[in-house]
Amino acid sequence: LARVFAPVGIDIGGETPAEIAVSITAQMLSVKYSKDGKHVRDKKGYFNS
């Protein structure tokens, strides 16, 4: 239960069922891969150094 979140999902502004599903999936992947959900553009070495 330590890994259960409520309410579920990341606040990305989704309103439709499909958009809410994306936010829930994003949170699941964030937890699975121990990532913080920051923009890729802000990470050094990805596209710009």
Backbone as CSV, one residue per row, in Angstrom:
resi,resn,N_x,N_y,N_z,CA_x,CA_y,CA_z,C_x,C_y,C_z
1,LEU,0.811,-1.212,0.000,0.000,0.000,0.000,0.847,1.266,0.000
2,ALA,2.131,1.144,0.276,2.995,2.320,0.303,3.104,2.972,-1.072
3,ARG,2.821,2.222,-2.119,2.935,2.767,-3.472,1.588,3.151,-4.072
4,VAL,0.539,3.138,-3.271,-0.793,3.510,-3.747,-0.982,5.013,-3.558
5,PHE,-1.461,5.684,-4.599,-1.689,7.116,-4.544,-3.178,7.401,-4.671
6,ALA,-3.648,8.393,-3.930,-5.036,8.818,-4.070,-5.093,10.317,-3.823
7,PRO,-5.716,11.092,-4.627,-6.312,10.674,-5.892,-5.238,10.297,-6.903
8,VAL,-5.616,9.482,-7.836,-4.674,8.934,-8.804,-4.507,9.882,-9.993
9,GLY,-3.322,9.858,-10.590,-3.060,10.648,-11.790,-2.195,11.861,-11.522
10,ILE,-1.624,12.387,-12.587,-0.814,13.596,-12.540,-1.666,14.727,-13.088
11,ASP,-1.619,15.880,-12.429,-2.440,17.017,-12.841,-1.888,17.633,-14.119
12,ILE,-2.404,17.175,-15.250,-2.004,17.724,-16.549,-3.199,18.399,-17.227
13,GLY,-4.267,18.575,-16.472,-5.427,19.294,-16.992,-6.432,18.453,-17.745
14,GLY,-6.308,17.142,-17.674,-7.229,16.274,-18.390,-8.639,16.332,-17.840
15,GLU,-9.613,16.299,-18.742,-11.016,16.319,-18.333,-11.808,15.144,-18.889
16,THR,-11.457,14.685,-20.071,-12.187,13.570,-20.675,-11.647,12.252,-20.119
17,PRO,-12.409,11.172,-20.243,-11.908,9.877,-19.774,-10.563,9.496,-20.392
18,ALA,-10.380,9.771,-21.669,-9.111,9.441,-22.327,-7.962,10.261,-21.751
19,GLU,-8.191,11.536,-21.495,-7.149,12.398,-20.932,-6.809,11.991,-19.504
20,ILE,-7.805,11.606,-18.741,-7.570,11.137,-17.373,-6.786,9.832,-17.403
21,ALA,-7.090,8.962,-18.357,-6.340,7.708,-18.506,-4.872,7.990,-18.803
22,VAL,-4.598,9.000,-19.611,-3.210,9.376,-19.906,-2.516,9.839,-18.634
23,SER,-3.189,10.643,-17.810,-2.568,11.134,-16.576,-2.301,10.000,-15.595
24,ILE,-3.190,9.019,-15.539,-2.990,7.858,-14.664,-1.831,7.011,-15.177
25,THR,-1.794,6.783,-16.483,-0.699,6.012,-17.073,0.633,6.721,-16.863
26,ALA,0.647,8.033,-17.009,1.874,8.806,-16.789,2.364,8.646,-15.354
27,GLN,1.450,8.665,-14.398,1.853,8.489,-13.003,2.379,7.076,-12.770
28,MET,1.734,6.095,-13.345,2.198,4.712,-13.182,3.615,4.540,-13.724
29,LEU,3.894,5.109,-14.889,5.232,5.014,-15.472,6.249,5.798,-14.652
30,SER,5.839,6.940,-14.126,6.722,7.743,-13.288,7.159,6.967,-12.050
31,VAL,6.235,6.270,-11.430,6.551,5.456,-10.251,7.388,4.249,-10.653
32,LYS,7.004,3.583,-11.726,7.715,2.379,-12.170,9.187,2.652,-12.436
33,TYR,9.476,3.783,-13.088,10.845,4.092,-13.481,11.525,5.106,-12.553
34,SER,10.885,5.412,-11.424,11.439,6.358,-10.434,11.830,7.688,-11.079
35,LYS,10.934,8.224,-11.871,11.166,9.502,-12.542,10.277,10.571,-11.922
36,ASP,10.657,11.829,-12.116,9.932,12.929,-11.490,8.961,13.652,-12.418
37,GLY,8.939,13.291,-13.674,7.983,13.896,-14.590,8.373,15.265,-15.114
38,LYS,9.643,15.615,-15.040,10.080,16.910,-15.563,10.125,16.871,-17.088
39,HIS,10.087,18.054,-17.680,10.171,18.163,-19.136,11.511,17.641,-19.627
40,VAL,11.487,16.920,-20.717,12.719,16.414,-21.323,13.612,17.585,-21.731
41,ARG,13.000,18.685,-22.150,13.789,19.848,-22.586,14.656,20.414,-21.468
42,ASP,14.294,20.145,-20.205,15.045,20.669,-19.066,16.160,19.740,-18.608
43,LYS,16.261,18.574,-19.205,17.292,17.617,-18.805,18.530,17.804,-19.663
44,LYS,19.660,17.937,-19.021,20.914,18.158,-19.746,21.354,16.884,-20.442
45,GLY,21.911,17.061,-21.634,22.460,15.945,-22.368,21.470,15.205,-23.241
46,TYR,20.193,15.545,-23.184,19.210,14.873,-24.026,19.300,15.392,-25.452
47,PHE,18.928,16.643,-25.628,18.937,17.249,-26.952,19.895,18.424,-27.021
48,ASN,20.108,19.036,-25.874,21.033,20.163,-25.811,21.867,20.030,-24.544
49,SER,23.106,20.397,-24.628,23.994,20.253,-23.475,24.297,21.582,-22.857
